[in-house]
Amino acid sequence: INPGNGSVKQWYQRRVRETNLRMATDYEFPWQYNFPPFFTIQPVVKTKEQQLQSWRSLICDYHKANRIWEVDISGDVFRNSKISRQLSPAGIRTVLQNLVEEGQGVMQGERCFVLWNSVAQWASLIHTWALDRGLANTVLTLFEIHSGDDTEGEPFHTMDVWLLHHVIKYLEKEGKAELMLGDSADFSDAGVKFF
């Protein structure tokens, strides 16, 4: 992998932007998105549960369709300009907390990553990919997995490196991988060996 001019991190960010542009879709929001009360967290428990389920589905479907890994709290998902409605900051916190509680999101500080597949499913996809290519007992960098030419077309290609690290840690706990961390806080020098 040749990042050309600039750092590996800059190359990766450029590549993610290019991939997201190529993969952007005409996502069709569900009917609730055009229903003004959807943008106000409902006080009745049963209604709120259904509303939060709808928010989880919308967030996962939208992010999967557009291959976006991190929730942008100022983005289109929480704001519908056609009906002049947006979810309040407290409402966004409620939705993201529910996303995490239901295993469809994971927090890293203030950042929320979307899991349209569970951590276990992502781990299985990545592990199967590595074994199918004869990469058992071979050290790969996380960079090669999330941005390498060999992963282009794979569902985890362009996965945020922190989220990939989180998934690899799951594989390590399962005894299916060994994570090798370097000195970099952004995991740019981290590697993994699959078993």
Phi, psi and chi 1 to 4 in degrees:
 res  aa     phi    psi   chi1   chi2   chi3   chi4
   1 ILE       -  125.7  -61.8  170.7      -      -
   2 ASN  -115.9  107.3 -179.9    4.8      -      -
   3 PRO   -73.4   -5.8   23.7  -28.7      -      -
   4 GLY    69.3 -140.2      -      -      -      -
   5 ASN   -75.7  140.4  -66.3  -26.5      -      -
   6 GLY    96.9 -179.9      -      -      -      -
   7 SER   -81.2  167.0   71.5      -      -      -
   8 VAL   -61.7  -40.5  170.2      -      -      -
   9 LYS   -62.2  -43.3 -173.8  174.5 -178.5  178.3
  10 GLN   -64.3  -40.7  -70.7  169.0  -29.6      -
  11 TRP   -62.0  -45.1  178.6   88.1      -      -
  12 TYR   -60.6  -46.6  166.0   68.3      -      -
  13 GLN   -62.0  -40.5  -70.1  169.9  -22.2      -
  14 ARG   -62.8  -43.7 -156.4  170.9   43.3 -111.6
  15 ARG   -65.6  -39.8 -179.5  107.2 -177.6 -124.0
  16 VAL   -63.3  -45.1  167.8      -      -      -
  17 ARG   -60.1  -44.7  -81.3 -167.0  -55.5  -85.5
  18 GLU   -63.0  -43.3  -68.9  166.4    2.2      -
  19 THR   -64.3  -44.2  -58.5      -      -      -
  20 ASN   -63.1  -36.9  -75.7  -18.4      -      -
  21 LEU   -65.1  -42.5  -73.1  173.6      -      -
  22 ARG   -65.8  -32.7  -80.5 -164.7  -44.1  -90.7
  23 MET   -97.7   -2.2  -59.8 -177.4   88.2      -
  24 ALA   -57.0  139.9      -      -      -      -
  25 THR  -120.7  170.2   64.8      -      -      -
  26 ASP   -91.5   71.4  -66.2  -36.4      -      -
  27 TYR   -61.0  132.3  176.2   76.7      -      -
  28 GLU  -100.3  112.8 -172.1  173.9  -36.3      -
  29 PHE   -67.0  148.6  -74.7   92.8      -      -
  30 PRO   -68.6  165.8   25.3  -32.5      -      -
  31 TRP   -57.6  -33.5   68.3  -91.7      -      -
  32 GLN   -60.1  -29.4  -64.3   97.1  -34.7      -
  33 TYR   -63.0  -23.0 -170.0   72.8      -      -
  34 ASN  -102.4   12.2  -67.6  -50.4      -      -
  35 PHE  -105.6  106.8 -174.6   56.9      -      -
  36 PRO   -48.2  -41.3  -30.2   37.6      -      -
  37 PRO   -62.8  -17.7  -25.9   35.4      -      -
  38 PHE   -59.3  -27.2 -174.5   60.6      -      -
  39 PHE   -91.3   11.8  -71.1   86.8      -      -
  40 THR  -128.0  122.0  -57.8      -      -      -
  41 ILE   -62.7  125.8  -60.3  -61.7      -      -
  42 GLN   -79.8  142.5  -60.7  -59.3  -55.7      -
  43 PRO   -80.1  -26.1   25.8  -31.3      -      -
  44 VAL   -76.6  125.5  176.5      -      -      -
  45 VAL   -53.4  -51.2  173.3      -      -      -
  46 LYS   -61.0  -43.5 -177.0   76.8  171.8  156.8
  47 THR   -65.9  -41.0  -53.9      -      -      -
  48 LYS   -63.4  -41.7 -178.2  178.6  178.3  179.0
  49 GLU   -59.8  -44.8  -72.5  171.8   -0.8      -
  50 GLN   -65.8  -39.9  -68.4  171.9  -22.2      -
  51 GLN   -62.8  -44.7  179.2 -172.5   31.9      -
  52 LEU   -66.3  -35.9  -69.1  173.5      -      -
  53 GLN   -61.2  -42.1  168.3   58.4   46.1      -
  54 SER   -65.0  -40.0  -64.7      -      -      -
  55 TRP   -63.7  -42.6  -87.9  109.9      -      -
  56 ARG   -61.2  -45.2  -72.6 -167.0  -47.5  -88.4
  57 SER   -62.0  -46.0  -65.6      -      -      -
  58 LEU   -59.9  -48.7 -176.4  155.8      -      -
  59 ILE   -62.4  -47.4  -70.4  168.1      -      -
  60 CYS   -65.4  -45.2  -72.6      -      -      -
  61 ASP   -64.3  -44.4  -67.0  -13.5      -      -
  62 TYR   -62.4  -48.4  175.7   84.5      -      -
  63 HIS   -67.7  -36.9  -75.3   77.4      -      -
  64 LYS   -66.6  -45.6 -179.9  178.9 -178.2  178.4
  65 ALA   -60.9  -34.7      -      -      -      -
  66 ASN  -102.5    2.9  -69.0  -69.0      -      -
  67 ARG    49.4   53.3  -65.1 -166.1   45.6   92.6
  68 ILE  -111.0  127.6  -59.3  169.8      -      -
  69 TRP   -92.8  -28.0  -58.5   97.6      -      -
  70 GLU  -114.9  138.9 -175.1  177.0   -9.5      -
  71 VAL   -73.7  130.0  175.8      -      -      -
  72 ASP  -101.5  105.4  176.4    2.7      -      -
  73 ILE   -67.6  -12.5   61.1  170.7      -      -
  74 SER  -102.0    7.1   63.6      -      -      -
  75 GLY   -85.6 -175.7      -      -      -      -
  76 ASP   -61.7  -27.0  -69.3  -19.9      -      -
  77 VAL   -59.5  -40.8  170.9      -      -      -
  78 PHE   -98.0    6.5  -61.7  112.3      -      -
  79 ARG  -140.8  126.2 -178.2 -175.1   64.1 -126.0
  80 ASN  -117.8  100.8 -175.3  -21.9      -      -
  81 SER   -69.8  -24.8   55.4      -      -      -
  82 LYS   -62.5  -33.8  -77.2 -162.5  -43.6 -167.6
  83 ILE  -111.6    9.5   62.2  169.9      -      -
  84 SER    53.4   48.6  -60.0      -      -      -
  85 ARG  -130.6  147.1  -63.4  -68.8  -62.8 -164.1
  86 GLN  -148.8  151.5   66.3 -177.4   26.8      -
  87 LEU   -76.5  137.0 -162.7   59.0      -      -
  88 SER   -67.9  161.3   69.9      -      -      -
  89 PRO   -55.3  -40.1  -28.7   36.6      -      -
  90 ALA   -65.7  -38.8      -      -      -      -
  91 GLY   -64.4  -41.2      -      -      -      -
  92 ILE   -62.1  -43.8  -68.2  171.0      -      -
  93 ARG   -60.3  -41.2  -78.7 -169.0  -59.2  -83.3
  94 THR   -62.3  -45.6  -61.6      -      -      -
  95 VAL   -64.2  -45.9  167.4      -      -      -
  96 LEU   -66.9  -39.0  -65.7 -177.8      -      -
  97 GLN   -61.3  -42.2  179.1 -178.6   -4.3      -
  98 ASN   -66.6  -39.1 -178.8  -99.4      -      -
  99 LEU   -57.9  -44.9 -169.4   73.4      -      -
 100 VAL   -68.5  -45.6  170.8      -      -      -
 101 GLU   -58.8  -33.1  -72.4  169.6   -3.2      -
 102 GLU   -89.6    6.1  -65.1  -63.1  -36.3      -
 103 GLY    76.6   17.9      -      -      -      -
 104 GLN  -109.0    9.8  -66.7  179.7  -70.4      -
 105 GLY  -154.7  160.4      -      -      -      -
 106 VAL  -142.8  135.2   61.8      -      -      -
 107 MET   -96.3  144.0  -63.1  -65.0  -65.9      -
 108 GLN  -134.2   96.2 -170.1 -122.2   -6.4      -
 109 GLY    65.1 -123.6      -      -      -      -
 110 GLU   -89.6   -4.8  -65.5  -65.5  -47.4      -
 111 ARG   -89.3  140.7  -59.6  169.4   72.0 -166.8
 112 CYS  -121.3  124.0 -178.9      -      -      -
 113 PHE  -102.4  140.3  -65.8   95.9      -      -
 114 VAL   -91.4  136.1  178.8      -      -      -
 115 LEU  -115.2   90.0  -63.3  169.5      -      -
 116 TRP   -75.6  -15.7   55.5   83.8      -      -
 117 ASN  -117.1  152.7  -70.5  -38.2      -      -
 118 SER   -69.7  164.9   68.6      -      -      -
 119 VAL   -57.7  -41.9  171.2      -      -      -
 120 ALA   -62.5  -39.8      -      -      -      -
 121 GLN   -67.4  -43.2  -70.6  168.7  -38.2      -
 122 TRP   -61.8  -42.7  -77.7  118.8      -      -
 123 ALA   -60.2  -43.7      -      -      -      -
 124 SER   -63.6  -42.8  177.8      -      -      -
 125 LEU   -59.9  -46.8  -76.7  168.0      -      -
 126 ILE   -68.6  -43.5  -67.2  168.2      -      -
 127 HIS   -62.8  -45.3 -172.3 -106.1      -      -
 128 THR   -62.1  -43.0  -60.8      -      -      -
 129 TRP   -57.1  -47.9  168.2   82.9      -      -
 130 ALA   -63.8  -46.2      -      -      -      -
 131 LEU   -67.3  -39.5  -64.4 -176.6      -      -
 132 ASP   -62.7  -24.1  -74.3   -8.2      -      -
 133 ARG   -98.9    9.6  -81.1  152.4 -169.9   77.9
 134 GLY    69.8   31.1      -      -      -      -
 135 LEU   -99.1   14.0  -62.0  172.0      -      -
 136 ALA   -62.6  139.5      -      -      -      -
 137 ASN    63.2   19.9  -64.3  -49.8      -      -
 138 THR  -111.9  135.1  -58.5      -      -      -
 139 VAL   -83.4  126.3  176.9      -      -      -
 140 LEU  -119.7  147.2  -62.5  169.8      -      -
 141 THR   -82.2  155.3   64.9      -      -      -
 142 LEU   -61.5  -33.4  -63.0 -169.0      -      -
 143 PHE   -58.2  -42.9 -179.2   83.6      -      -
 144 GLU   -62.9  -33.0  -71.9  174.3  -64.4      -
 145 ILE   -77.0  -44.1  -63.2  169.2      -      -
 146 HIS   -87.3  -16.4   70.7   71.9      -      -
 147 SER  -137.5    2.5  -68.6      -      -      -
 148 GLY   -73.3  156.3      -      -      -      -
 149 ASP   -61.4  -31.5  -66.5  -22.0      -      -
 150 ASP   -71.0  -16.4  -68.5  -19.2      -      -
 151 THR  -103.6   -2.6   62.1      -      -      -
 152 GLU   -57.7  132.0 -139.3  166.9  -68.9      -
 153 GLY    92.7  -14.2      -      -      -      -
 154 GLU   -80.3  148.9  -64.0  -66.3  -22.7      -
 155 PRO   -63.4  -20.7   12.9  -20.1      -      -
 156 PHE   -95.4   -1.6   50.7   85.4      -      -
 157 HIS   -60.8  132.6 -174.0   73.7      -      -
 158 THR    76.5    7.0   73.8      -      -      -
 159 MET   -55.4  137.2  179.2 -177.9  -82.8      -
 160 ASP   -53.7  137.9 -179.0  -87.5      -      -
 161 VAL   -63.8  -34.7   70.0      -      -      -
 162 TRP   -65.9  -42.4 -177.1   87.3      -      -
 163 LEU   -65.8  -40.2 -174.9   55.2      -      -
 164 LEU   -60.1  -44.4  177.3   60.1      -      -
 165 HIS   -57.3  -42.9  168.8  -99.6      -      -
 166 HIS   -60.6  -42.7 -175.8   74.0      -      -
 167 VAL   -68.0  -42.5  170.3      -      -      -
 168 ILE   -63.9  -36.4  -61.0  -64.6      -      -
 169 LYS   -60.8  -36.3  -79.8  176.3   53.7  176.3
 170 TYR   -62.5  -45.7  176.2   88.2      -      -
 171 LEU   -61.5  -37.2  -78.3  171.1      -      -
 172 GLU   -64.1  -42.2 -172.4  172.0   47.1      -
 173 LYS   -63.9  -29.3  -73.1  178.2 -172.0  169.6
 174 GLU   -81.9   -4.9  -65.7  -74.5  -52.1      -
 175 GLY    77.8   19.5      -      -      -      -
 176 LYS  -105.9   -1.5  -63.8 -179.9  178.9  179.4
 177 ALA  -159.6  159.3      -      -      -      -
 178 GLU  -124.0  121.6  178.1 -174.7   -5.2      -
 179 LEU   -88.9  130.9 -174.5   61.6      -      -
 180 MET  -118.5  107.6  -67.1  165.9 -106.5      -
 181 LEU   -91.0  140.8  -62.5  175.4      -      -
 182 GLY   -96.6 -151.8      -      -      -      -
 183 ASP   -92.2  -10.7  -63.0  -33.1      -      -
 184 SER   -83.9  132.6  176.1      -      -      -
 185 ALA   -71.3  -20.4      -      -      -      -
 186 ASP   -94.9   11.7   65.8    0.2      -      -
 187 PHE    63.9   16.7  -53.2  113.7      -      -
 188 SER   -68.3  -17.8   60.1      -      -      -
 189 ASP  -114.8   18.6   57.2   -6.2      -      -
 190 ALA   -84.3  150.2      -      -      -      -
 191 GLY  -134.1  171.6      -      -      -      -
 192 VAL  -147.2  143.2   60.3      -      -      -
 193 LYS  -119.4  127.6 -176.0 -169.3  -67.4 -173.3
 194 PHE   -94.7  147.6  -64.9  100.7      -      -
 195 PHE  -120.2      -  -52.0  114.1      -      -
